[in-house]
Amino acid sequence: MADVASNNQYSIRPNYKHKFKPAIVTRLIHQVLAEKLTGVAYNPESCSQWTREISDEVKARLKGLELSRYKFVVNVVIGEMRGEGVRMGCRCLWDSDTDSMAQDVFMNDSLFCVAVAYGVYYY
């Protein structure tokens, strides 16, 4: 009876091995952006398709990390380089012990791309 009771445990926090690690996710995002956007010129008609492809690829690779019970949100913005500044902001309500985010920026002569991935632990 004691063996059965010890197996029925509910974990409310991921162990270190299964935590969202921003450094690893940033490298992952950087790889996807470089693969998809190197040598590409800004085209407003193609931006919606590119953002969808990049976000889907980032989500697929995040799921490959096998971070159980994490939900992922990926936000990708592509804009034309015109020499102007851009400011982006976001507010989130989360548990700072388990939830986190990672981002990367890709720029070339004609476009910029900001990709942000949020990992939220599902209790």
MARBA-3410 file (N, C-alpha, C, O; in Angstrom, 1 decimal):
123
0.8,-1.2,0.0,0.0,0.0,0.0,0.9,1.3,0.0,0.5,2.2,-0.6 ~ 2.0,1.2,0.7,2.9,2.4,0.7,3.5,2.7,-0.7,3.7,3.9,-1.0 ~ 3.7,1.7,-1.5,4.3,1.9,-2.8,3.3,2.6,-3.7,3.7,3.5,-4.5 ~ 2.0,2.3,-3.6,1.0,3.0,-4.4,0.9,4.4,-4.0,0.7,5.3,-4.9 ~ 0.9,4.7,-2.7,0.8,6.1,-2.3,1.9,7.0,-2.7,1.7,8.1,-3.0
3.1,6.4,-2.8,4.3,7.2,-3.2,4.3,7.5,-4.7,5.0,8.5,-5.1 ~ 3.6,6.8,-5.5,3.6,7.0,-6.9,2.5,8.1,-7.3,2.5,8.6,-8.4 ~ 1.6,8.4,-6.4,0.5,9.3,-6.7,0.9,10.7,-6.2,0.4,11.2,-5.2 ~ 1.8,11.3,-7.0,2.3,12.7,-6.6,2.0,13.6,-7.7,2.0,13.3,-8.9 ~ 1.6,14.8,-7.4,1.3,15.8,-8.4,2.3,16.9,-8.3,2.5,17.5,-7.2
3.0,17.1,-9.3,4.1,18.1,-9.4,3.6,19.5,-9.8,3.0,19.5,-10.9 ~ 3.8,20.5,-9.0,3.3,21.8,-9.4,4.4,22.7,-10.0,4.2,23.8,-10.4 ~ 5.6,22.2,-10.0,6.8,22.9,-10.6,7.6,21.9,-11.4,7.7,20.7,-11.0 ~ 8.1,22.3,-12.6,9.0,21.4,-13.3,10.3,21.3,-12.7,10.8,22.2,-12.0 ~ 11.0,20.1,-12.8,12.3,20.0,-12.3,13.3,20.8,-13.3,12.8,21.2,-14.4
14.5,21.0,-12.9,15.4,21.8,-13.7,15.6,21.3,-15.1,15.7,22.1,-16.1 ~ 15.6,20.0,-15.3,15.8,19.5,-16.6,14.6,19.8,-17.6,14.9,19.9,-18.8 ~ 13.5,20.0,-17.1,12.3,20.2,-17.9,11.8,21.7,-17.8,10.6,21.9,-18.1 ~ 12.7,22.6,-17.5,12.3,24.0,-17.4,12.6,24.7,-18.8,13.5,24.3,-19.5 ~ 11.8,25.7,-19.1,12.0,26.6,-20.2,13.3,27.3,-20.0,13.4,28.2,-19.1
14.3,27.1,-20.9,15.6,27.7,-20.7,15.8,28.8,-21.9,15.9,28.4,-23.0 ~ 15.7,30.1,-21.5,15.7,31.1,-22.5,17.0,31.1,-23.4,16.9,31.4,-24.6 ~ 18.1,30.7,-22.9,19.4,30.7,-23.7,19.2,29.6,-24.9,19.6,29.9,-26.0 ~ 18.7,28.5,-24.6,18.5,27.4,-25.6,17.5,27.9,-26.6,17.7,27.7,-27.8 ~ 16.4,28.4,-26.1,15.3,28.9,-27.0,15.8,30.0,-27.9,15.4,30.1,-29.1
16.6,30.9,-27.4,17.1,32.0,-28.2,17.9,31.5,-29.3,17.8,32.0,-30.5 ~ 18.8,30.5,-29.1,19.6,29.9,-30.2,18.7,29.3,-31.2,18.9,29.4,-32.4 ~ 17.6,28.6,-30.7,16.7,27.9,-31.6,16.0,29.0,-32.5,15.9,28.7,-33.7 ~ 15.6,30.1,-32.0,14.9,31.1,-32.7,15.9,31.7,-33.7,15.5,31.9,-34.9 ~ 17.1,31.9,-33.3,18.1,32.5,-34.2,18.4,31.6,-35.4,18.5,32.1,-36.5
18.4,30.3,-35.2,18.6,29.3,-36.3,17.5,29.4,-37.3,17.7,29.4,-38.5 ~ 16.2,29.5,-36.8,15.1,29.5,-37.7,15.1,30.8,-38.5,14.8,30.8,-39.7 ~ 15.3,31.9,-37.8,15.3,33.2,-38.5,16.4,33.2,-39.6,16.2,33.7,-40.7 ~ 17.6,32.7,-39.3,18.7,32.7,-40.3,18.3,31.8,-41.5,18.6,32.2,-42.6 ~ 17.7,30.7,-41.2,17.4,29.7,-42.3,16.3,30.3,-43.2,16.4,30.2,-44.4
15.3,31.0,-42.6,14.2,31.5,-43.4,14.4,32.8,-44.0,13.8,33.1,-45.1 ~ 15.3,33.7,-43.5,15.3,35.1,-43.9,16.7,35.5,-44.5,16.8,36.6,-45.1 ~ 17.7,34.7,-44.5,18.9,35.0,-45.1,18.8,35.2,-46.6,18.3,34.3,-47.3 ~ 19.2,36.3,-47.1,19.1,36.6,-48.6,17.7,37.0,-49.1,17.5,37.1,-50.3 ~ 16.8,37.2,-48.2,15.4,37.6,-48.5,15.3,39.1,-48.5,15.8,39.8,-47.6
14.6,39.6,-49.5,14.3,41.1,-49.5,12.9,41.3,-49.1,12.0,40.4,-49.3 ~ 12.6,42.5,-48.5,11.3,42.8,-48.0,10.3,42.8,-49.1,10.5,43.4,-50.2 ~ 9.1,42.1,-48.9,8.0,42.0,-49.8,6.7,42.0,-49.0,6.5,41.1,-48.3 ~ 6.0,43.1,-49.0,4.8,43.2,-48.1,3.8,42.1,-48.4,3.0,41.7,-47.5 ~ 3.7,41.6,-49.6,2.7,40.6,-49.9,3.1,39.2,-49.3,2.2,38.4,-49.1
4.4,39.0,-49.1,4.9,37.7,-48.6,5.0,37.7,-47.0,5.2,36.6,-46.5 ~ 5.0,38.9,-46.4,5.3,38.9,-45.0,4.3,38.1,-44.1,4.8,37.4,-43.2 ~ 3.0,38.1,-44.4,2.1,37.3,-43.6,2.4,35.8,-43.7,2.3,35.0,-42.7 ~ 2.8,35.3,-44.9,3.2,33.9,-45.1,4.5,33.6,-44.3,4.6,32.6,-43.7 ~ 5.5,34.5,-44.4,6.8,34.3,-43.7,6.6,34.3,-42.2,7.1,33.4,-41.5
5.8,35.2,-41.7,5.5,35.2,-40.2,4.9,33.9,-39.8,5.2,33.3,-38.7 ~ 3.9,33.4,-40.6,3.3,32.1,-40.2,4.3,31.0,-40.3,4.3,30.1,-39.4 ~ 5.1,30.9,-41.3,6.0,29.8,-41.5,7.1,29.9,-40.3,7.4,28.8,-39.8 ~ 7.6,31.0,-40.0,8.6,31.2,-38.9,8.0,30.8,-37.6,8.6,30.0,-36.8 ~ 6.8,31.3,-37.3,6.2,30.9,-36.0,5.9,29.4,-35.9,6.0,28.8,-34.8
5.4,28.8,-37.0,5.1,27.4,-37.0,6.4,26.6,-36.8,6.4,25.6,-36.1 ~ 7.5,27.0,-37.4,8.7,26.3,-37.3,9.3,26.4,-35.9,9.8,25.5,-35.3 ~ 9.2,27.6,-35.3,9.7,27.8,-33.9,8.9,26.9,-33.0,9.5,26.3,-32.1 ~ 7.6,26.9,-33.1,6.7,26.1,-32.3,7.0,24.6,-32.4,7.1,23.9,-31.4 ~ 7.3,24.2,-33.6,7.6,22.8,-33.9,8.9,22.4,-33.2,9.0,21.3,-32.6
9.9,23.3,-33.3,11.2,23.0,-32.6,11.1,23.1,-31.1,11.7,22.3,-30.4 ~ 10.2,24.0,-30.6,10.0,24.0,-29.1,9.4,22.7,-28.6,9.7,22.2,-27.6 ~ 8.4,22.2,-29.4,7.8,21.0,-29.0,8.8,19.8,-29.0,8.6,18.8,-28.3 ~ 9.8,19.9,-29.9,10.8,18.9,-30.0,11.7,18.9,-28.7,12.4,17.9,-28.5 ~ 11.7,20.0,-28.0,12.5,20.0,-26.7,11.8,19.2,-25.6,12.5,18.9,-24.6
10.6,18.7,-25.9,9.9,17.9,-24.9,9.8,18.5,-23.5,10.1,17.8,-22.5 ~ 9.4,19.7,-23.5,9.1,20.4,-22.2,7.6,20.1,-21.8,6.7,20.8,-22.2 ~ 7.4,19.0,-21.1,6.1,18.6,-20.8,5.4,19.6,-20.0,6.0,20.3,-19.1 ~ 4.1,19.8,-20.2,3.2,20.7,-19.5,3.4,22.2,-19.8,2.9,23.0,-19.1 ~ 4.3,22.5,-20.8,4.5,23.9,-21.2,3.6,24.2,-22.4,3.5,23.4,-23.3
3.0,25.3,-22.4,2.3,25.9,-23.5,3.1,27.0,-24.1,3.7,27.8,-23.4 ~ 3.2,27.0,-25.4,4.0,28.0,-26.1,3.2,29.0,-26.9,2.2,28.6,-27.6 ~ 3.7,30.2,-26.9,3.1,31.3,-27.7,4.3,31.9,-28.4,5.3,32.3,-27.8 ~ 4.1,32.0,-29.7,5.2,32.6,-30.6,4.7,33.8,-31.3,3.6,33.7,-32.0 ~ 5.4,34.9,-31.2,5.0,36.1,-31.9,6.1,36.6,-32.8,7.2,36.7,-32.4
5.8,36.8,-34.1,6.8,37.2,-35.1,6.3,38.4,-35.8,5.1,38.5,-36.2 ~ 7.2,39.4,-35.9,6.9,40.7,-36.6,8.0,40.9,-37.6,9.1,40.8,-37.3 ~ 7.5,41.2,-38.8,8.5,41.6,-39.9,8.1,43.0,-40.4,7.0,43.3,-40.6 ~ 9.1,43.8,-40.6,8.9,45.1,-41.1,10.0,45.5,-42.0,11.1,44.9,-42.1 ~ 9.8,46.6,-42.8,10.7,47.1,-43.7,11.7,48.0,-43.1,11.4,48.8,-42.2
13.0,47.9,-43.5,14.1,48.8,-43.0,14.0,50.1,-43.7,14.2,50.2,-44.9 ~ 13.6,51.1,-42.9,13.6,52.5,-43.5,14.4,53.5,-42.7,14.3,54.7,-43.0 ~ 15.2,53.0,-41.8,16.0,53.9,-41.0,15.3,54.5,-39.9,15.8,55.4,-39.2 ~ 14.1,54.0,-39.6,13.3,54.5,-38.5,13.4,53.6,-37.3,13.8,52.4,-37.4 ~ 13.2,54.1,-36.1,13.2,53.2,-34.9,11.9,52.6,-34.7,10.8,53.1,-35.1
11.9,51.4,-34.0,10.7,50.7,-33.7,10.8,50.3,-32.2,11.8,49.8,-31.8 ~ 9.7,50.5,-31.5,9.6,50.0,-30.1,8.5,49.0,-30.0,7.4,49.2,-30.6 ~ 8.8,48.0,-29.3,7.8,46.9,-29.1,7.7,46.7,-27.6,8.7,46.7,-26.9 ~ 6.5,46.3,-27.1,6.3,46.0,-25.7,5.3,44.9,-25.5,4.5,44.7,-26.4 ~ 5.3,44.3,-24.4,4.4,43.3,-24.1,4.3,43.2,-22.5,5.2,43.4,-21.8
3.1,42.8,-22.1,2.8,42.6,-20.7,2.3,41.2,-20.5,1.4,40.8,-21.3 ~ 2.8,40.5,-19.5,2.3,39.1,-19.3,2.1,38.9,-17.8,2.8,39.5,-17.0 ~ 1.1,38.1,-17.5,0.9,37.7,-16.1,1.3,36.3,-16.0,0.7,35.4,-16.6 ~ 2.4,36.0,-15.2,2.8,34.6,-15.1,3.6,34.4,-13.8,3.8,35.3,-13.0 ~ 4.0,33.1,-13.7,4.8,32.7,-12.5,6.2,32.8,-12.9,6.7,32.1,-13.8
7.0,33.7,-12.3,8.4,33.9,-12.6,9.3,32.7,-12.3,10.4,32.7,-12.8 ~ 8.8,31.8,-11.5,9.6,30.6,-11.2,9.6,29.6,-12.3,10.5,28.9,-12.5 ~ 8.5,29.5,-13.1,8.3,28.5,-14.1,8.2,29.0,-15.5,8.6,28.4,-16.5 ~ 7.6,30.2,-15.7,7.4,30.8,-17.0,8.5,31.7,-17.4,9.2,32.3,-16.6 ~ 8.7,31.8,-18.8,9.8,32.6,-19.3,9.6,32.9,-20.7,8.6,32.5,-21.3
10.5,33.7,-21.3,10.4,34.0,-22.7,11.8,34.2,-23.3,12.8,34.3,-22.5 ~ 11.9,34.1,-24.6,13.2,34.3,-25.3,12.9,35.0,-26.6,11.8,34.9,-27.2 ~ 13.8,35.8,-27.1,13.6,36.5,-28.3,14.9,36.6,-29.1,16.0,36.4,-28.6 ~ 14.7,37.0,-30.4,15.9,37.2,-31.2,15.4,38.2,-32.3,14.3,38.2,-32.7 ~ 16.4,38.9,-32.8,16.1,39.9,-33.9,17.0,39.5,-35.1,18.2,39.3,-34.9
16.4,39.6,-36.3,17.2,39.4,-37.5,17.0,40.6,-38.3,15.9,41.2,-38.5 ~ 18.1,41.1,-38.9,18.1,42.3,-39.7,19.0,42.1,-40.9,20.1,41.5,-40.9 ~ 18.5,42.6,-42.1,19.4,42.7,-43.3,19.1,44.1,-43.9,18.5,44.9,-43.2 ~ 19.6,44.3,-45.1,19.4,45.7,-45.7,18.0,46.1,-45.9,17.7,47.3,-46.0 ~ 17.1,45.2,-46.1,15.7,45.5,-46.5,14.6,45.2,-45.4,13.5,45.7,-45.5
14.9,44.4,-44.4,13.9,44.0,-43.5,14.5,43.8,-42.1,15.7,43.5,-41.9 ~ 13.6,43.8,-41.1,13.9,43.4,-39.8,12.8,42.4,-39.3,11.7,42.4,-39.8 ~ 13.2,41.5,-38.4,12.2,40.5,-37.9,12.5,40.3,-36.4,13.7,40.1,-36.0 ~ 11.5,40.4,-35.7,11.6,40.2,-34.2,10.7,38.9,-33.9,9.5,38.9,-34.2 ~ 11.3,37.9,-33.3,10.5,36.7,-32.9,10.7,36.5,-31.4,11.8,36.6,-30.9
9.5,36.3,-30.8,9.5,36.1,-29.3,8.7,34.8,-29.0,7.7,34.6,-29.6 ~ 9.3,34.0,-28.2,8.6,32.8,-27.8,8.4,32.8,-26.3,9.3,33.1,-25.5 ~ 7.2,32.5,-25.9,6.8,32.5,-24.4,6.6,31.1,-24.1,5.9,30.3,-24.8 ~ 7.1,30.6,-22.9,6.8,29.3,-22.4,6.1,29.5,-21.1,6.7,30.0,-20.1 ~ 4.9,29.0,-21.0,4.0,29.1,-19.8,3.7,27.7,-19.3,3.2,26.9,-20.0
4.1,27.5,-18.1,3.9,26.2,-17.5,2.4,26.0,-17.1,1.8,26.9,-16.5 ~ 1.9,24.9,-17.5,0.4,24.6,-17.3,0.3,23.8,-16.0,0.8,22.6,-16.0 ~ -0.3,24.3,-15.0,-0.4,23.7,-13.7,-1.5,22.6,-13.8,-1.8,22.0,-12.8
END
